[in-house]
Amino acid sequence: MTADALDRWITFEVRFWRGLVTSPGDKAFLSTWADLVRRTAPHVTGRVVFLPRVEADSAFTPPQPYLSMPAALEAEWQGYEAAWQGFLDRNPRARLAHFLGWISETNHAASWPTGWETAIRDWVRAGCPDPRPFDDRIGIGSPGWRRELVETAAAAGPGWPVEWNDRLAWLPDGENEPTPDPALDGLGLRAE
């Protein structure tokens, strides 16, 4: 992958998540992820497409068998799970979107529940009763998981995450489209 293609991918991922960042300190988290990806790219071997995701639990996030990384770099990736969880802890809207991604994954192996976000929202706001509005093929819907989902939605505030123009955004209750947040432009990341 060329450096330019990698930069386009990093820009896409940062833009995808930044609309749900509510913690001002997470400029550093997204920048650190981007730096880690750039330092990892030279270690990709063979004819592999390297498209790491911000989500630590993505199948596309290192370490992977096609990477031959120095031990220190591999240790950084192994520590990335804790950094990702910290990011989600500080940004309940992002955690809620992460939940929606897993619901979509377990239902039909897709990263986002495009077109049925409101069905999930209504189910969550009703307390996640049976039956679920999705097939749970990978077994994520335990009672504890449902409780955490409801608590996360409450912590995120009134509204719901949606995919809007190829990025995640927060749709306030009662609105038809997300309201741009000018504060996000100050994150200092190449996002446009």
Buried (B, 14 or more C-beta within 10 A) or exposed (E): BEEEEBBEBBBEBBBBBBBBBBBEEBBBBBBBBBEBBEBBBEBBEEEEEBBBBBBBEBEEBBBBEBBEBEEEBBEBBEEBEEBBEBBBEBBBBBBBBBBBBBBBBBBEEEBBBEEBBEEBBEBBEEEBEEEBBBEBEEEBBEEEBBEBBBEBBEEBBEBBBBBEEEBBBBBEEEEEEBEEBEEBEEBEBEBE
